[in-house]
Amino acid sequence: GGWADASGPLKLSSVASDAVEACIEWIYTGACSAADDSRLCDLLRAAAYLQIGPLLEAAAEVLIGRLGPTNALASWRVADEHGLTALEAAAVDAACKHFSAIAASDEWKQVAPAQVRVLLAHQRLRVRSEEEVYHAAIAWLRAQEPPVDAAAAADVLSLVRYPLVSAGFLRDVVRAEPLLETRPGHQLMMTVLASMLEARTGGTLPSMRRYGMEVLFAVGG
């Protein structure tokens, strides 16, 4: 296998043809362009596939500067596929920063389970309240086809910091959720109630999500 002994034209079926053309343009001219963020991700894949290191680094740097709610998840996937650690870290940070918009989008329902777990557990997730994290978890679980099993559903829902939600929300919303009407779900609720009781009797509450909570102080006049 490989380039040297390939017989006939080499088929690059795993990369977009216009991305390959952009790579060739870069090789000959030292410059190329991508029409939008999706094409830029395609260019990253092509540069990785063709092992064009300088172009791969340059494209990743450009994408880091463009990260936002519409491309953070896709950029994260590409970075993970090709070991681009700086891009992956920046994409995860962007996904945390723009979590409210991402969780309200159709793309959220198609996110890989590993990415969902990273985000729901992340300390720097920017949310208005922990209830928002719960609703995002439920929306993702309900969208999965085939449905995730009871243990996996409870595992995702365990990432919500329940002692930070209101008693009314826990009573009226969480305890009425059909996805928790399972053996793993009941076990999760027992654990949640125990942790809330401990917190109310002198234990330690889970820490608040910290993204966006930084405060800047101006000193002097």
C-alpha atoms as an extended CHARMM CRD file, in Angstrom:
* protein
*
       221  EXT
         1         1  GLY       CA              0.0000000000        0.0000000000        0.0000000000  PROA      1               0.0000000000
         2         2  GLY       CA              0.9480000000        3.6690000000        0.0110000000  PROA      2               0.0000000000
         3         3  TRP       CA              1.9470000000        6.1140000000       -2.6580000000  PROA      3               0.0000000000
         4         4  ALA       CA              4.9040000000        4.2830000000       -4.2030000000  PROA      4               0.0000000000
         5         5  ASP       CA              3.2470000000        1.0760000000       -5.3320000000  PROA      5               0.0000000000
         6         6  ALA       CA             -0.2720000000        2.3170000000       -6.0870000000  PROA      6               0.0000000000
         7         7  SER       CA             -1.3510000000        1.1080000000       -9.4980000000  PROA      7               0.0000000000
         8         8  GLY       CA             -3.4260000000        3.4810000000      -11.6150000000  PROA      8               0.0000000000
         9         9  PRO       CA             -4.8290000000        6.8550000000      -10.4980000000  PROA      9               0.0000000000
        10        10  LEU       CA             -4.8890000000        7.3750000000       -6.7370000000  PROA      10              0.0000000000
        11        11  LYS       CA             -8.4520000000        7.8810000000       -5.4800000000  PROA      11              0.0000000000
        12        12  LEU       CA             -8.8270000000       10.3390000000       -2.6140000000  PROA      12              0.0000000000
        13        13  SER       CA            -12.3780000000        9.3180000000       -1.8090000000  PROA      13              0.0000000000
        14        14  SER       CA            -12.1720000000       10.4220000000        1.8130000000  PROA      14              0.0000000000
        15        15  VAL       CA            -11.4740000000       14.0930000000        1.0580000000  PROA      15              0.0000000000
        16        16  ALA       CA            -13.3630000000       16.7460000000       -0.8960000000  PROA      16              0.0000000000
        17        17  SER       CA            -12.0850000000       17.3620000000       -4.4080000000  PROA      17              0.0000000000
        18        18  ASP       CA            -12.0530000000       21.1480000000       -4.0360000000  PROA      18              0.0000000000
        19        19  ALA       CA             -9.9860000000       20.7500000000       -0.8630000000  PROA      19              0.0000000000
        20        20  VAL       CA             -7.4510000000       18.6610000000       -2.7780000000  PROA      20              0.0000000000
        21        21  GLU       CA             -7.3420000000       21.3760000000       -5.4560000000  PROA      21              0.0000000000
        22        22  ALA       CA             -6.7140000000       23.9810000000       -2.7480000000  PROA      22              0.0000000000
        23        23  CYS       CA             -3.8460000000       21.8620000000       -1.4020000000  PROA      23              0.0000000000
        24        24  ILE       CA             -2.3060000000       21.6600000000       -4.8770000000  PROA      24              0.0000000000
        25        25  GLU       CA             -2.6950000000       25.4250000000       -5.2650000000  PROA      25              0.0000000000
        26        26  TRP       CA             -0.9260000000       25.9240000000       -1.9350000000  PROA      26              0.0000000000
        27        27  ILE       CA              1.9510000000       23.6350000000       -2.9800000000  PROA      27              0.0000000000
        28        28  TYR       CA              2.5280000000       25.6400000000       -6.1770000000  PROA      28              0.0000000000
        29        29  THR       CA              1.7980000000       29.1650000000       -4.9630000000  PROA      29              0.0000000000
        30        30  GLY       CA              2.0990000000       29.1160000000       -1.1750000000  PROA      30              0.0000000000
        31        31  ALA       CA             -1.4730000000       30.3310000000       -0.7990000000  PROA      31              0.0000000000
        32        32  CYS       CA             -5.0310000000       29.0130000000       -1.1080000000  PROA      32              0.0000000000
        33        33  SER       CA             -8.5020000000       29.9320000000        0.0690000000  PROA      33              0.0000000000
        34        34  ALA       CA            -11.5790000000       28.3300000000        1.6120000000  PROA      34              0.0000000000
        35        35  ALA       CA            -15.0010000000       29.7940000000        0.9070000000  PROA      35              0.0000000000
        36        36  ASP       CA            -16.4190000000       29.1230000000        4.3840000000  PROA      36              0.0000000000
        37        37  ASP       CA            -15.7590000000       27.2920000000        7.6370000000  PROA      37              0.0000000000
        38        38  SER       CA            -17.0300000000       23.9820000000        6.2630000000  PROA      38              0.0000000000
        39        39  ARG       CA            -14.5820000000       24.2010000000        3.3420000000  PROA      39              0.0000000000
        40        40  LEU       CA            -11.8480000000       25.1450000000        5.8070000000  PROA      40              0.0000000000
        41        41  CYS       CA            -12.5210000000       21.9370000000        7.7430000000  PROA      41              0.0000000000
        42        42  ASP       CA            -12.3580000000       20.0270000000        4.4470000000  PROA      42              0.0000000000
        43        43  LEU       CA             -9.0230000000       21.7110000000        3.7440000000  PROA      43              0.0000000000
        44        44  LEU       CA             -7.7380000000       20.5840000000        7.1390000000  PROA      44              0.0000000000
        45        45  ARG       CA             -8.7380000000       16.9870000000        6.4000000000  PROA      45              0.0000000000
        46        46  ALA       CA             -7.1160000000       17.1030000000        2.9790000000  PROA      46              0.0000000000
        47        47  ALA       CA             -3.8910000000       18.6150000000        4.3240000000  PROA      47              0.0000000000
        48        48  ALA       CA             -3.7790000000       15.9150000000        7.0100000000  PROA      48              0.0000000000
        49        49  TYR       CA             -4.4990000000       13.1500000000        4.4830000000  PROA      49              0.0000000000
        50        50  LEU       CA             -1.7950000000       14.4190000000        2.1480000000  PROA      50              0.0000000000
        51        51  GLN       CA              0.5650000000       15.0530000000        5.0700000000  PROA      51              0.0000000000
        52        52  ILE       CA              1.1510000000       18.7250000000        4.2560000000  PROA      52              0.0000000000
        53        53  GLY       CA              2.2100000000       19.8310000000        7.7300000000  PROA      53              0.0000000000
        54        54  PRO       CA              2.7060000000       23.5800000000        7.1610000000  PROA      54              0.0000000000
        55        55  LEU       CA             -0.6980000000       23.9280000000        5.4840000000  PROA      55              0.0000000000
        56        56  LEU       CA             -2.3420000000       21.8790000000        8.2240000000  PROA      56              0.0000000000
        57        57  GLU       CA             -0.9100000000       24.1750000000       10.9020000000  PROA      57              0.0000000000
        58        58  ALA       CA             -1.8240000000       27.3310000000        8.9920000000  PROA      58              0.0000000000
        59        59  ALA       CA             -5.4150000000       26.1870000000        8.3840000000  PROA      59              0.0000000000
        60        60  ALA       CA             -5.8270000000       25.1930000000       12.0320000000  PROA      60              0.0000000000
        61        61  GLU       CA             -4.5990000000       28.6240000000       13.1290000000  PROA      61              0.0000000000
        62        62  VAL       CA             -7.1000000000       30.3560000000       10.8380000000  PROA      62              0.0000000000
        63        63  LEU       CA             -9.9270000000       28.1590000000       12.1070000000  PROA      63              0.0000000000
        64        64  ILE       CA             -9.0530000000       28.9290000000       15.7370000000  PROA      64              0.0000000000
        65        65  GLY       CA             -9.5850000000       32.5980000000       14.9410000000  PROA      65              0.0000000000
        66        66  ARG       CA            -13.0190000000       31.8850000000       13.4760000000  PROA      66              0.0000000000
        67        67  LEU       CA            -14.4390000000       29.6140000000       16.1830000000  PROA      67              0.0000000000
        68        68  GLY       CA            -18.0230000000       30.2830000000       17.2210000000  PROA      68              0.0000000000
        69        69  PRO       CA            -21.3380000000       28.5280000000       17.9040000000  PROA      69              0.0000000000
        70        70  THR       CA            -21.8180000000       27.3100000000       14.3350000000  PROA      70              0.0000000000
        71        71  ASN       CA            -18.4450000000       25.6270000000       13.8350000000  PROA      71              0.0000000000
        72        72  ALA       CA            -17.0720000000       24.7360000000       17.2800000000  PROA      72              0.0000000000
        73        73  LEU       CA            -18.3380000000       21.1410000000       17.2690000000  PROA      73              0.0000000000
        74        74  ALA       CA            -17.2340000000       20.3900000000       13.6970000000  PROA      74              0.0000000000
        75        75  SER       CA            -13.8300000000       21.9210000000       14.3870000000  PROA      75              0.0000000000
        76        76  TRP       CA            -13.5430000000       19.8190000000       17.5350000000  PROA      76              0.0000000000
        77        77  ARG       CA            -14.2560000000       16.6440000000       15.5450000000  PROA      77              0.0000000000
        78        78  VAL       CA            -11.6590000000       17.4840000000       12.8910000000  PROA      78              0.0000000000
        79        79  ALA       CA             -9.0770000000       18.3480000000       15.5380000000  PROA      79              0.0000000000
        80        80  ASP       CA             -9.7050000000       15.0900000000       17.3660000000  PROA      80              0.0000000000
        81        81  GLU       CA             -9.4510000000       13.0730000000       14.1470000000  PROA      81              0.0000000000
        82        82  HSD       CA             -6.0400000000       14.5080000000       13.2890000000  PROA      82              0.0000000000
        83        83  GLY       CA             -4.4500000000       15.1470000000       16.6830000000  PROA      83              0.0000000000
        84        84  LEU       CA             -4.5500000000       18.9480000000       16.4490000000  PROA      84              0.0000000000
        85        85  THR       CA             -4.3280000000       19.6460000000       20.1690000000  PROA      85              0.0000000000
        86        86  ALA       CA             -4.3430000000       23.4520000000       20.0320000000  PROA      86              0.0000000000
        87        87  LEU       CA             -7.4060000000       23.5000000000       17.7670000000  PROA      87              0.0000000000
        88        88  GLU       CA             -9.1690000000       20.8990000000       19.8980000000  PROA      88              0.0000000000
        89        89  ALA       CA             -8.6010000000       22.8750000000       23.0970000000  PROA      89              0.0000000000
        90        90  ALA       CA             -9.8260000000       26.0830000000       21.4480000000  PROA      90              0.0000000000
        91        91  ALA       CA            -12.8800000000       24.3270000000       19.9700000000  PROA      91              0.0000000000
        92        92  VAL       CA            -13.8630000000       22.8210000000       23.3310000000  PROA      92              0.0000000000
        93        93  ASP       CA            -13.4970000000       26.2570000000       24.9200000000  PROA      93              0.0000000000
        94        94  ALA       CA            -15.6690000000       27.8010000000       22.1900000000  PROA      94              0.0000000000
        95        95  ALA       CA            -18.2950000000       25.0740000000       22.6130000000  PROA      95              0.0000000000
        96        96  CYS       CA            -18.4100000000       25.7940000000       26.3470000000  PROA      96              0.0000000000
        97        97  LYS       CA            -18.6440000000       29.5350000000       25.7410000000  PROA      97              0.0000000000
        98        98  HSD       CA            -21.4870000000       29.1950000000       23.2280000000  PROA      98              0.0000000000
        99        99  PHE       CA            -23.2020000000       26.2050000000       24.8490000000  PROA      99              0.0000000000
       100       100  SER       CA            -26.6450000000       27.8110000000       25.0650000000  PROA      100             0.0000000000
       101       101  ALA       CA            -26.7730000000       28.4080000000       21.3000000000  PROA      101             0.0000000000
       102       102  ILE       CA            -25.2900000000       24.9880000000       20.5210000000  PROA      102             0.0000000000
       103       103  ALA       CA            -27.7380000000       23.1300000000       22.7860000000  PROA      103             0.0000000000
       104       104  ALA       CA            -30.6560000000       24.8950000000       21.0650000000  PROA      104             0.0000000000
       105       105  SER       CA            -29.4810000000       23.8680000000       17.5810000000  PROA      105             0.0000000000
       106       106  ASP       CA            -30.2890000000       20.7610000000       15.5570000000  PROA      106             0.0000000000
       107       107  GLU       CA            -26.5720000000       19.9520000000       15.4980000000  PROA      107             0.0000000000
       108       108  TRP       CA            -26.6390000000       19.2810000000       19.2450000000  PROA      108             0.0000000000
       109       109  LYS       CA            -28.8950000000       16.2690000000       18.7340000000  PROA      109             0.0000000000
       110       110  GLN       CA            -26.2660000000       14.6530000000       16.4970000000  PROA      110             0.0000000000
       111       111  VAL       CA            -23.2280000000       15.2390000000       18.7110000000  PROA      111             0.0000000000
       112       112  ALA       CA            -21.1630000000       12.1530000000       19.5440000000  PROA      112             0.0000000000
       113       113  PRO       CA            -21.6650000000       10.7660000000       23.0650000000  PROA      113             0.0000000000
       114       114  ALA       CA            -18.0410000000       11.4480000000       24.0190000000  PROA      114             0.0000000000
       115       115  GLN       CA            -18.4100000000       15.1470000000       23.1530000000  PROA      115             0.0000000000
       116       116  VAL       CA            -21.7000000000       15.3680000000       25.0540000000  PROA      116             0.0000000000
       117       117  ARG       CA            -20.0760000000       13.9470000000       28.1870000000  PROA      117             0.0000000000
       118       118  VAL       CA            -17.1120000000       16.3120000000       27.9630000000  PROA      118             0.0000000000
       119       119  LEU       CA            -19.3630000000       19.3520000000       27.6440000000  PROA      119             0.0000000000
       120       120  LEU       CA            -21.9220000000       18.4230000000       30.3020000000  PROA      120             0.0000000000
       121       121  ALA       CA            -19.1320000000       17.7230000000       32.7830000000  PROA      121             0.0000000000
       122       122  HSD       CA            -17.0730000000       20.7950000000       31.9410000000  PROA      122             0.0000000000
       123       123  GLN       CA            -16.4200000000       23.3100000000       34.7120000000  PROA      123             0.0000000000
       124       124  ARG       CA            -16.3240000000       26.2360000000       32.2620000000  PROA      124             0.0000000000
       125       125  LEU       CA            -19.6650000000       25.5450000000       30.6170000000  PROA      125             0.0000000000
       126       126  ARG       CA            -21.4240000000       28.8890000000       30.1330000000  PROA      126             0.0000000000
       127       127  VAL       CA            -25.0600000000       28.4650000000       31.1950000000  PROA      127             0.0000000000
       128       128  ARG       CA            -27.6380000000       30.6390000000       32.9180000000  PROA      128             0.0000000000
       129       129  SER       CA            -28.4410000000       27.8750000000       35.4170000000  PROA      129             0.0000000000
       130       130  GLU       CA            -27.8630000000       24.1730000000       35.9910000000  PROA      130             0.0000000000
       131       131  GLU       CA            -31.4230000000       23.5570000000       34.7800000000  PROA      131             0.0000000000
       132       132  GLU       CA            -30.1830000000       24.4640000000       31.3060000000  PROA      132             0.0000000000
       133       133  VAL       CA            -27.6240000000       21.6550000000       31.4930000000  PROA      133             0.0000000000
       134       134  TYR       CA            -30.3910000000       19.2090000000       32.4420000000  PROA      134             0.0000000000
       135       135  HSD       CA            -32.6170000000       20.2800000000       29.5430000000  PROA      135             0.0000000000
       136       136  ALA       CA            -29.7000000000       19.9350000000       27.1060000000  PROA      136             0.0000000000
       137       137  ALA       CA            -29.0010000000       16.4030000000       28.3420000000  PROA      137             0.0000000000
       138       138  ILE       CA            -32.6600000000       15.4010000000       27.9950000000  PROA      138             0.0000000000
       139       139  ALA       CA            -32.9250000000       16.9240000000       24.4890000000  PROA      139             0.0000000000
       140       140  TRP       CA            -29.8670000000       14.9810000000       23.3350000000  PROA      140             0.0000000000
       141       141  LEU       CA            -31.0680000000       11.6950000000       24.8560000000  PROA      141             0.0000000000
       142       142  ARG       CA            -34.5470000000       11.9880000000       23.3180000000  PROA      142             0.0000000000
       143       143  ALA       CA            -33.0590000000       12.6110000000       19.8650000000  PROA      143             0.0000000000
       144       144  GLN       CA            -30.9350000000        9.4500000000       19.7470000000  PROA      144             0.0000000000
       145       145  GLU       CA            -31.9110000000        6.7160000000       17.2880000000  PROA      145             0.0000000000
       146       146  PRO       CA            -31.7940000000        3.9790000000       18.2820000000  PROA      146             0.0000000000
       147       147  PRO       CA            -32.4290000000        5.1110000000       21.8590000000  PROA      147             0.0000000000
       148       148  VAL       CA            -29.5430000000        4.7980000000       24.2880000000  PROA      148             0.0000000000
       149       149  ASP       CA            -29.9370000000        2.1130000000       26.9300000000  PROA      149             0.0000000000
       150       150  ALA       CA            -31.0380000000        2.9160000000       30.4670000000  PROA      150             0.0000000000
       151       151  ALA       CA            -27.5410000000        2.7610000000       31.9460000000  PROA      151             0.0000000000
       152       152  ALA       CA            -26.1030000000        5.0930000000       29.3100000000  PROA      152             0.0000000000
       153       153  ALA       CA            -28.9940000000        7.5490000000       29.7810000000  PROA      153             0.0000000000
       154       154  ALA       CA            -28.4290000000        7.6130000000       33.5350000000  PROA      154             0.0000000000
       155       155  ASP       CA            -24.7020000000        8.1060000000       32.9520000000  PROA      155             0.0000000000
       156       156  VAL       CA            -25.3640000000       11.2190000000       30.8380000000  PROA      156             0.0000000000
       157       157  LEU       CA            -27.9030000000       12.5930000000       33.2930000000  PROA      157             0.0000000000
       158       158  SER       CA            -25.5030000000       12.0250000000       36.1920000000  PROA      158             0.0000000000
       159       159  LEU       CA            -23.3500000000       14.8640000000       34.8070000000  PROA      159             0.0000000000
       160       160  VAL       CA            -25.9650000000       17.4280000000       35.8670000000  PROA      160             0.0000000000
       161       161  ARG       CA            -25.1080000000       19.0690000000       39.2050000000  PROA      161             0.0000000000
       162       162  TYR       CA            -28.4720000000       18.4570000000       40.8470000000  PROA      162             0.0000000000
       163       163  PRO       CA            -27.7560000000       20.1510000000       44.2010000000  PROA      163             0.0000000000
       164       164  LEU       CA            -27.5670000000       23.3940000000       42.2020000000  PROA      164             0.0000000000
       165       165  VAL       CA            -31.1200000000       23.1200000000       40.7850000000  PROA      165             0.0000000000
       166       166  SER       CA            -34.1550000000       24.3450000000       42.6850000000  PROA      166             0.0000000000
       167       167  ALA       CA            -36.2240000000       21.9900000000       44.8200000000  PROA      167             0.0000000000
       168       168  GLY       CA            -39.2590000000       22.7310000000       42.6610000000  PROA      168             0.0000000000
       169       169  PHE       CA            -37.3990000000       21.8420000000       39.4620000000  PROA      169             0.0000000000
       170       170  LEU       CA            -36.2070000000       18.5820000000       40.9720000000  PROA      170             0.0000000000
       171       171  ARG       CA            -39.7190000000       17.7100000000       42.1670000000  PROA      171             0.0000000000
       172       172  ASP       CA            -41.7560000000       18.8210000000       39.1610000000  PROA      172             0.0000000000
       173       173  VAL       CA            -39.3950000000       18.2020000000       36.2390000000  PROA      173             0.0000000000
       174       174  VAL       CA            -36.5980000000       15.7770000000       37.0900000000  PROA      174             0.0000000000
       175       175  ARG       CA            -38.6030000000       13.2510000000       39.1090000000  PROA      175             0.0000000000
       176       176  ALA       CA            -41.3240000000       13.2380000000       36.4270000000  PROA      176             0.0000000000
       177       177  GLU       CA            -38.8900000000       12.4050000000       33.5920000000  PROA      177             0.0000000000
       178       178  PRO       CA            -39.7090000000        9.0500000000       31.9020000000  PROA      178             0.0000000000
       179       179  LEU       CA            -36.0420000000        8.4810000000       31.0350000000  PROA      179             0.0000000000
       180       180  LEU       CA            -35.3780000000        8.1490000000       34.7590000000  PROA      180             0.0000000000
       181       181  GLU       CA            -38.1240000000        5.5620000000       35.2790000000  PROA      181             0.0000000000
       182       182  THR       CA            -35.5650000000        2.7620000000       35.0320000000  PROA      182             0.0000000000
       183       183  ARG       CA            -33.4240000000        0.8650000000       37.5170000000  PROA      183             0.0000000000
       184       184  PRO       CA            -30.3060000000        2.9690000000       36.7090000000  PROA      184             0.0000000000
       185       185  GLY       CA            -32.4680000000        6.0860000000       36.7810000000  PROA      185             0.0000000000
       186       186  HSD       CA            -33.8360000000        5.2360000000       40.2190000000  PROA      186             0.0000000000
       187       187  GLN       CA            -30.3020000000        4.5430000000       41.4590000000  PROA      187             0.0000000000
       188       188  LEU       CA            -29.2160000000        7.9420000000       40.1330000000  PROA      188             0.0000000000
       189       189  MET       CA            -32.0790000000        9.6620000000       41.9370000000  PROA      189             0.0000000000
       190       190  MET       CA            -31.1700000000        7.9280000000       45.1860000000  PROA      190             0.0000000000
       191       191  THR       CA            -27.6050000000        9.1800000000       44.7920000000  PROA      191             0.0000000000
       192       192  VAL       CA            -28.8460000000       12.6940000000       43.9780000000  PROA      192             0.0000000000
       193       193  LEU       CA            -31.1260000000       12.8280000000       47.0180000000  PROA      193             0.0000000000
       194       194  ALA       CA            -28.3360000000       11.5680000000       49.2560000000  PROA      194             0.0000000000
       195       195  SER       CA            -25.9230000000       14.2110000000       47.9620000000  PROA      195             0.0000000000
       196       196  MET       CA            -28.5130000000       16.9640000000       48.4040000000  PROA      196             0.0000000000
       197       197  LEU       CA            -29.2190000000       15.8370000000       51.9650000000  PROA      197             0.0000000000
       198       198  GLU       CA            -25.5110000000       15.8370000000       52.7110000000  PROA      198             0.0000000000
       199       199  ALA       CA            -25.1320000000       19.3440000000       51.2570000000  PROA      199             0.0000000000
       200       200  ARG       CA            -28.0130000000       20.6570000000       53.3690000000  PROA      200             0.0000000000
       201       201  THR       CA            -26.5450000000       19.1860000000       56.5620000000  PROA      201             0.0000000000
       202       202  GLY       CA            -23.1420000000       20.7650000000       56.2810000000  PROA      202             0.0000000000
       203       203  GLY       CA            -21.6540000000       18.9990000000       53.2770000000  PROA      203             0.0000000000
       204       204  THR       CA            -20.0760000000       20.6510000000       50.2510000000  PROA      204             0.0000000000
       205       205  LEU       CA            -22.1710000000       21.7680000000       47.2930000000  PROA      205             0.0000000000
       206       206  PRO       CA            -20.8550000000       21.0960000000       43.7650000000  PROA      206             0.0000000000
       207       207  SER       CA            -19.0350000000       24.1040000000       42.3710000000  PROA      207             0.0000000000
       208       208  MET       CA            -20.8100000000       26.4680000000       40.0290000000  PROA      208             0.0000000000
       209       209  ARG       CA            -19.8710000000       26.4400000000       36.3510000000  PROA      209             0.0000000000
       210       210  ARG       CA            -17.3110000000       29.1830000000       35.9720000000  PROA      210             0.0000000000
       211       211  TYR       CA            -17.3060000000       30.2560000000       32.3230000000  PROA      211             0.0000000000
       212       212  GLY       CA            -18.1740000000       33.9170000000       31.9940000000  PROA      212             0.0000000000
       213       213  MET       CA            -18.0730000000       34.5140000000       35.7490000000  PROA      213             0.0000000000
       214       214  GLU       CA            -14.7340000000       36.3100000000       35.6400000000  PROA      214             0.0000000000
       215       215  VAL       CA            -14.9520000000       39.8670000000       36.9420000000  PROA      215             0.0000000000
       216       216  LEU       CA            -12.6680000000       42.6840000000       35.8160000000  PROA      216             0.0000000000
       217       217  PHE       CA            -11.7960000000       45.3790000000       38.3290000000  PROA      217             0.0000000000
       218       218  ALA       CA            -10.6170000000       48.8240000000       37.2950000000  PROA      218             0.0000000000
       219       219  VAL       CA             -8.2110000000       50.4290000000       39.7380000000  PROA      219             0.0000000000
       220       220  GLY       CA             -7.4820000000       54.1360000000       39.8170000000  PROA      220             0.0000000000
       221       221  GLY       CA             -9.1410000000       57.0210000000       38.1160000000  PROA      221             0.0000000000
